Amino acid sequence: MAYEMFRGSSLSIDKFGWSFLTREIWDPVQEEYGALVFIFGTLVSSMLALVLALPLSIGVAVFLSELAPDGSRTGVVSD
């Protein structure tokens, strides 16, 4: 997958170079492009999602495995 992504982006890498990943400027008029702001935003929002989801998912797993009634664990409702 990494090879195909590298191969598919070879034209962009040739034109803009590797500095594309470290530059902050995005100006299509001047043909200056940088992805650092977008990469940073993606990483921060992903970390925030993990910080919110991890405790909730662990709590649900503990509840279902230790505290929930048997019917809730298996999905079978007894009469």
N, CA, C and O atoms as CSV, one atom per row, in Angstrom:
chain,resi,resn,atom,element,x,y,z
A,1,MET,N,N,0.826,-1.173,0.000
A,1,MET,CA,C,0.000,0.000,0.000
A,1,MET,C,C,0.881,1.251,0.000
A,1,MET,O,O,0.608,2.211,-0.721
A,2,ALA,N,N,1.931,1.234,0.807
A,2,ALA,CA,C,2.830,2.378,0.852
A,2,ALA,C,C,3.505,2.597,-0.497
A,2,ALA,O,O,3.674,3.736,-0.933
A,3,TYR,N,N,3.892,1.505,-1.158
A,3,TYR,CA,C,4.519,1.618,-2.467
A,3,TYR,C,C,3.571,2.246,-3.481
A,3,TYR,O,O,3.970,3.131,-4.238
A,4,GLU,N,N,2.330,1.801,-3.502
A,4,GLU,CA,C,1.353,2.345,-4.448
A,4,GLU,C,C,1.076,3.818,-4.168
A,4,GLU,O,O,0.915,4.602,-5.104
A,5,MET,N,N,1.017,4.204,-2.897
A,5,MET,CA,C,0.820,5.612,-2.568
A,5,MET,C,C,2.020,6.440,-3.019
A,5,MET,O,O,1.851,7.536,-3.553
A,6,PHE,N,N,3.227,5.924,-2.809
A,6,PHE,CA,C,4.431,6.627,-3.247
A,6,PHE,C,C,4.473,6.737,-4.764
A,6,PHE,O,O,4.802,7.792,-5.306
A,7,ARG,N,N,4.142,5.657,-5.443
A,7,ARG,CA,C,4.155,5.654,-6.905
A,7,ARG,C,C,3.106,6.614,-7.460
A,7,ARG,O,O,3.368,7.323,-8.432
A,8,GLY,N,N,1.941,6.640,-6.860
A,8,GLY,CA,C,0.874,7.528,-7.316
A,8,GLY,C,C,1.160,8.997,-7.058
A,8,GLY,O,O,0.615,9.862,-7.744
A,9,SER,N,N,1.996,9.290,-6.090
A,9,SER,CA,C,2.303,10.680,-5.766
A,9,SER,C,C,3.638,11.136,-6.329
A,9,SER,O,O,4.101,12.224,-5.986
A,10,SER,N,N,4.261,10.355,-7.168
A,10,SER,CA,C,5.597,10.690,-7.675
A,10,SER,C,C,5.602,11.992,-8.472
A,10,SER,O,O,6.573,12.745,-8.393
A,11,LEU,N,N,4.548,12.282,-9.237
A,11,LEU,CA,C,4.500,13.538,-9.983
A,11,LEU,C,C,4.452,14.739,-9.044
A,11,LEU,O,O,5.129,15.741,-9.276
A,12,SER,N,N,3.657,14.639,-7.991
A,12,SER,CA,C,3.573,15.730,-7.022
A,12,SER,C,C,4.884,15.906,-6.269
A,12,SER,O,O,5.309,17.033,-6.013
A,13,ILE,N,N,5.518,14.810,-5.918
A,13,ILE,CA,C,6.801,14.887,-5.210
A,13,ILE,C,C,7.854,15.520,-6.105
A,13,ILE,O,O,8.665,16.320,-5.637
A,14,ASP,N,N,7.852,15.172,-7.393
A,14,ASP,CA,C,8.805,15.770,-8.323
A,14,ASP,C,C,8.592,17.273,-8.465
A,14,ASP,O,O,9.557,18.031,-8.561
A,15,LYS,N,N,7.334,17.707,-8.479
A,15,LYS,CA,C,7.041,19.129,-8.690
A,15,LYS,C,C,7.228,19.958,-7.422
A,15,LYS,O,O,7.809,21.042,-7.480
A,16,PHE,N,N,6.748,19.473,-6.281
A,16,PHE,CA,C,6.750,20.274,-5.058
A,16,PHE,C,C,7.808,19.833,-4.052
A,16,PHE,O,O,8.118,20.585,-3.127
A,17,GLY,N,N,8.358,18.661,-4.203
A,17,GLY,CA,C,9.389,18.169,-3.295
A,17,GLY,C,C,8.812,17.681,-1.970
A,17,GLY,O,O,7.604,17.727,-1.739
A,18,TRP,N,N,9.709,17.216,-1.114
A,18,TRP,CA,C,9.292,16.699,0.192
A,18,TRP,C,C,8.933,17.807,1.166
A,18,TRP,O,O,8.328,17.548,2.207
A,19,SER,N,N,9.300,19.043,0.838
A,19,SER,CA,C,8.964,20.164,1.732
A,19,SER,C,C,7.456,20.374,1.805
A,19,SER,O,O,6.973,21.090,2.682
A,20,PHE,N,N,6.720,19.767,0.905
A,20,PHE,CA,C,5.257,19.823,0.951
A,20,PHE,C,C,4.732,19.384,2.315
A,20,PHE,O,O,3.733,19.916,2.799
A,21,LEU,N,N,5.400,18.420,2.931
A,21,LEU,CA,C,4.939,17.888,4.215
A,21,LEU,C,C,5.250,18.809,5.391
A,21,LEU,O,O,4.618,18.693,6.441
A,22,THR,N,N,6.207,19.718,5.239
A,22,THR,CA,C,6.637,20.546,6.368
A,22,THR,C,C,6.286,22.018,6.219
A,22,THR,O,O,6.526,22.799,7.139
A,23,ARG,N,N,5.733,22.408,5.097
A,23,ARG,CA,C,5.381,23.813,4.888
A,23,ARG,C,C,3.970,24.080,5.356
A,23,ARG,O,O,3.120,23.190,5.335
A,24,GLU,N,N,3.716,25.323,5.785
A,24,GLU,CA,C,2.398,25.707,6.290
A,24,GLU,C,C,1.576,26.494,5.275
A,24,GLU,O,O,0.361,26.609,5.431
A,25,ILE,N,N,2.198,27.026,4.263
A,25,ILE,CA,C,1.522,27.911,3.318
A,25,ILE,C,C,0.706,27.089,2.318
A,25,ILE,O,O,1.173,26.080,1.790
A,26,TRP,N,N,-0.538,27.552,2.071
A,26,TRP,CA,C,-1.373,26.947,1.039
A,26,TRP,C,C,-1.907,28.093,0.192
A,26,TRP,O,O,-2.906,28.723,0.541
A,27,ASP,N,N,-1.245,28.356,-0.909
A,27,ASP,CA,C,-1.596,29.474,-1.774
A,27,ASP,C,C,-1.634,28.994,-3.221
A,27,ASP,O,O,-0.597,28.966,-3.885
A,28,PRO,N,N,-2.821,28.612,-3.727
A,28,PRO,CA,C,-2.922,28.102,-5.089
A,28,PRO,C,C,-2.558,29.143,-6.157
A,28,PRO,O,O,-2.097,28.781,-7.239
A,29,VAL,N,N,-2.763,30.425,-5.863
A,29,VAL,CA,C,-2.442,31.461,-6.834
A,29,VAL,C,C,-0.940,31.495,-7.107
A,29,VAL,O,O,-0.515,31.592,-8.258
A,30,GLN,N,N,-0.146,31.416,-6.052
A,30,GLN,CA,C,1.310,31.415,-6.176
A,30,GLN,C,C,1.871,30.008,-6.405
A,30,GLN,O,O,3.080,29.843,-6.567
A,31,GLU,N,N,1.019,29.018,-6.419
A,31,GLU,CA,C,1.390,27.608,-6.527
A,31,GLU,C,C,2.378,27.204,-5.428
A,31,GLU,O,O,3.387,26.544,-5.681
A,32,GLU,N,N,2.054,27.619,-4.212
A,32,GLU,CA,C,2.815,27.218,-3.031
A,32,GLU,C,C,1.886,26.382,-2.165
A,32,GLU,O,O,0.823,26.840,-1.746
A,33,TYR,N,N,2.299,25.164,-1.909
A,33,TYR,CA,C,1.440,24.246,-1.168
A,33,TYR,C,C,2.209,23.646,0.001
A,33,TYR,O,O,3.382,23.292,-0.120
A,34,GLY,N,N,1.531,23.542,1.119
A,34,GLY,CA,C,2.096,22.897,2.284
A,34,GLY,C,C,1.001,22.190,3.054
A,34,GLY,O,O,-0.108,22.709,3.184
A,35,ALA,N,N,1.298,21.030,3.556
A,35,ALA,CA,C,0.277,20.203,4.201
A,35,ALA,C,C,0.423,20.126,5.709
A,35,ALA,O,O,-0.336,19.403,6.355
A,36,LEU,N,N,1.370,20.845,6.291
A,36,LEU,CA,C,1.626,20.702,7.727
A,36,LEU,C,C,0.401,21.025,8.581
A,36,LEU,O,O,0.124,20.318,9.549
A,37,VAL,N,N,-0.324,22.064,8.241
A,37,VAL,CA,C,-1.513,22.443,9.016
A,37,VAL,C,C,-2.564,21.338,8.960
A,37,VAL,O,O,-3.192,21.016,9.968
A,38,PHE,N,N,-2.748,20.768,7.786
A,38,PHE,CA,C,-3.748,19.713,7.631
A,38,PHE,C,C,-3.330,18.426,8.340
A,38,PHE,O,O,-4.164,17.735,8.925
A,39,ILE,N,N,-2.050,18.111,8.287
A,39,ILE,CA,C,-1.541,16.933,8.986
A,39,ILE,C,C,-1.686,17.113,10.494
A,39,ILE,O,O,-2.114,16.197,11.196
A,40,PHE,N,N,-1.329,18.294,10.985
A,40,PHE,CA,C,-1.458,18.575,12.412
A,40,PHE,C,C,-2.914,18.482,12.863
A,40,PHE,O,O,-3.202,17.886,13.901
A,41,GLY,N,N,-3.828,19.061,12.099
A,41,GLY,CA,C,-5.250,18.991,12.438
A,41,GLY,C,C,-5.777,17.570,12.464
A,41,GLY,O,O,-6.575,17.217,13.332
A,42,THR,N,N,-5.341,16.760,11.527
A,42,THR,CA,C,-5.758,15.360,11.485
A,42,THR,C,C,-5.251,14.608,12.706
A,42,THR,O,O,-5.996,13.842,13.316
A,43,LEU,N,N,-3.984,14.821,13.069
A,43,LEU,CA,C,-3.413,14.135,14.230
A,43,LEU,C,C,-4.089,14.568,15.528
A,43,LEU,O,O,-4.383,13.731,16.382
A,44,VAL,N,N,-4.337,15.878,15.683
A,44,VAL,CA,C,-4.973,16.367,16.914
A,44,VAL,C,C,-6.404,15.851,17.030
A,44,VAL,O,O,-6.812,15.418,18.107
A,45,SER,N,N,-7.173,15.888,15.939
A,45,SER,CA,C,-8.556,15.402,16.025
A,45,SER,C,C,-8.602,13.892,16.259
A,45,SER,O,O,-9.509,13.403,16.932
A,46,SER,N,N,-7.645,13.154,15.717
A,46,SER,CA,C,-7.592,11.706,15.966
A,46,SER,C,C,-7.253,11.407,17.420
A,46,SER,O,O,-7.842,10.513,18.028
A,47,MET,N,N,-6.311,12.149,17.973
A,47,MET,CA,C,-5.959,11.957,19.391
A,47,MET,C,C,-7.135,12.313,20.297
A,47,MET,O,O,-7.394,11.619,21.280
A,48,LEU,N,N,-7.843,13.387,19.972
A,48,LEU,CA,C,-9.013,13.767,20.762
A,48,LEU,C,C,-10.080,12.678,20.704
A,48,LEU,O,O,-10.700,12.361,21.719
A,49,ALA,N,N,-10.294,12.111,19.533
A,49,ALA,CA,C,-11.266,11.020,19.400
A,49,ALA,C,C,-10.853,9.816,20.229
A,49,ALA,O,O,-11.697,9.185,20.864
A,50,LEU,N,N,-9.556,9.486,20.231
A,50,LEU,CA,C,-9.082,8.363,21.044
A,50,LEU,C,C,-9.234,8.637,22.533
A,50,LEU,O,O,-9.613,7.748,23.295
A,51,VAL,N,N,-8.941,9.861,22.945
A,51,VAL,CA,C,-9.061,10.214,24.366
A,51,VAL,C,C,-10.509,10.096,24.822
A,51,VAL,O,O,-10.768,9.685,25.953
A,52,LEU,N,N,-11.453,10.449,23.961
A,52,LEU,CA,C,-12.867,10.346,24.327
A,52,LEU,C,C,-13.395,8.914,24.224
A,52,LEU,O,O,-14.198,8.494,25.057
A,53,ALA,N,N,-12.961,8.173,23.233
A,53,ALA,CA,C,-13.528,6.849,22.973
A,53,ALA,C,C,-12.927,5.753,23.843
A,53,ALA,O,O,-13.620,4.801,24.200
A,54,LEU,N,N,-11.665,5.871,24.184
A,54,LEU,CA,C,-10.999,4.797,24.924
A,54,LEU,C,C,-11.633,4.536,26.296
A,54,LEU,O,O,-11.954,3.384,26.587
A,55,PRO,N,N,-11.828,5.539,27.146
A,55,PRO,CA,C,-12.456,5.247,28.444
A,55,PRO,C,C,-13.886,4.715,28.301
A,55,PRO,O,O,-14.310,3.840,29.056
A,56,LEU,N,N,-14.610,5.246,27.338
A,56,LEU,CA,C,-15.982,4.778,27.134
A,56,LEU,C,C,-16.002,3.318,26.690
A,56,LEU,O,O,-16.808,2.531,27.186
A,57,SER,N,N,-15.135,2.956,25.773
A,57,SER,CA,C,-15.126,1.576,25.286
A,57,SER,C,C,-14.653,0.606,26.359
A,57,SER,O,O,-15.178,-0.503,26.456
A,58,ILE,N,N,-13.685,0.995,27.157
A,58,ILE,CA,C,-13.242,0.130,28.257
A,58,ILE,C,C,-14.356,-0.022,29.284
A,58,ILE,O,O,-14.565,-1.112,29.817
A,59,GLY,N,N,-15.069,1.058,29.562
A,59,GLY,CA,C,-16.198,0.989,30.498
A,59,GLY,C,C,-17.292,0.057,30.007
A,59,GLY,O,O,-17.835,-0.725,30.789
A,60,VAL,N,N,-17.619,0.127,28.740
A,60,VAL,CA,C,-18.645,-0.759,28.176
A,60,VAL,C,C,-18.169,-2.210,28.230
A,60,VAL,O,O,-18.945,-3.105,28.563
A,61,ALA,N,N,-16.904,-2.444,27.906
A,61,ALA,CA,C,-16.383,-3.818,27.930
A,61,ALA,C,C,-16.402,-4.392,29.342
A,61,ALA,O,O,-16.775,-5.549,29.535
A,62,VAL,N,N,-16.005,-3.597,30.327
A,62,VAL,CA,C,-16.028,-4.075,31.720
A,62,VAL,C,C,-17.455,-4.335,32.158
A,62,VAL,O,O,-17.731,-5.346,32.804
A,63,PHE,N,N,-18.370,-3.431,31.814
A,63,PHE,CA,C,-19.767,-3.622,32.191
A,63,PHE,C,C,-20.323,-4.910,31.593
A,63,PHE,O,O,-20.956,-5.703,32.292
A,64,LEU,N,N,-20.085,-5.116,30.292
A,64,LEU,CA,C,-20.644,-6.305,29.643
A,64,LEU,C,C,-20.008,-7.596,30.145
A,64,LEU,O,O,-20.684,-8.622,30.220
A,65,SER,N,N,-18.736,-7.566,30.486
A,65,SER,CA,C,-18.084,-8.810,30.891
A,65,SER,C,C,-18.238,-9.104,32.382
A,65,SER,O,O,-18.199,-10.269,32.778
A,66,GLU,N,N,-18.412,-8.087,33.212
A,66,GLU,CA,C,-18.423,-8.316,34.653
A,66,GLU,C,C,-19.747,-8.007,35.338
A,66,GLU,O,O,-20.118,-8.708,36.280
A,67,LEU,N,N,-20.462,-6.996,34.905
A,67,LEU,CA,C,-21.614,-6.510,35.665
A,67,LEU,C,C,-22.968,-6.793,35.032
A,67,LEU,O,O,-23.966,-6.902,35.745
A,68,ALA,N,N,-23.025,-6.911,33.737
A,68,ALA,CA,C,-24.308,-7.054,33.049
A,68,ALA,C,C,-24.931,-8.419,33.337
A,68,ALA,O,O,-24.216,-9.397,33.557
A,69,PRO,N,N,-26.263,-8.485,33.335
A,69,PRO,CA,C,-26.933,-9.781,33.476
A,69,PRO,C,C,-26.604,-10.690,32.288
A,69,PRO,O,O,-26.195,-10.223,31.225
A,70,ASP,N,N,-26.791,-11.997,32.494
A,70,ASP,CA,C,-26.428,-12.969,31.460
A,70,ASP,C,C,-27.120,-12.708,30.131
A,70,ASP,O,O,-26.497,-12.867,29.081
A,71,GLY,N,N,-28.369,-12.319,30.142
A,71,GLY,CA,C,-29.104,-12.049,28.901
A,71,GLY,C,C,-28.495,-10.918,28.105
A,71,GLY,O,O,-28.494,-10.952,26.875
A,72,SER,N,N,-27.980,-9.922,28.787
A,72,SER,CA,C,-27.355,-8.790,28.092
A,72,SER,C,C,-26.048,-9.184,27.435
A,72,SER,O,O,-25.698,-8.649,26.383
A,73,ARG,N,N,-25.329,-10.102,28.030
A,73,ARG,CA,C,-24.043,-10.523,27.489
A,73,ARG,C,C,-24.199,-11.316,26.209
A,73,ARG,O,O,-23.445,-11.126,25.255
A,74,THR,N,N,-25.176,-12.204,26.190
A,74,THR,CA,C,-25.334,-13.103,25.037
A,74,THR,C,C,-26.293,-12.560,24.010
A,74,THR,O,O,-26.302,-13.045,22.879
A,75,GLY,N,N,-27.093,-11.586,24.347
A,75,GLY,CA,C,-28.076,-11.057,23.416
A,75,GLY,C,C,-29.367,-11.827,23.420
A,75,GLY,O,O,-30.270,-11.511,22.646
A,76,VAL,N,N,-29.487,-12.839,24.274
A,76,VAL,CA,C,-30.695,-13.643,24.355
A,76,VAL,C,C,-31.514,-13.151,25.541
A,76,VAL,O,O,-31.022,-13.079,26.668
A,77,VAL,N,N,-32.753,-12.819,25.272
A,77,VAL,CA,C,-33.637,-12.341,26.333
A,77,VAL,C,C,-34.451,-13.524,26.846
A,77,VAL,O,O,-35.133,-14.190,26.068
A,78,SER,N,N,-34.383,-13.789,28.151
A,78,SER,CA,C,-35.153,-14.896,28.725
A,78,SER,C,C,-36.486,-14.372,29.230
A,78,SER,O,O,-36.591,-13.234,29.686
A,79,ASP,N,N,-37.496,-15.216,29.141
A,79,ASP,CA,C,-38.844,-14.833,29.584
A,79,ASP,C,C,-39.036,-15.068,31.039
A,79,ASP,O,O,-40.113,-14.799,31.571
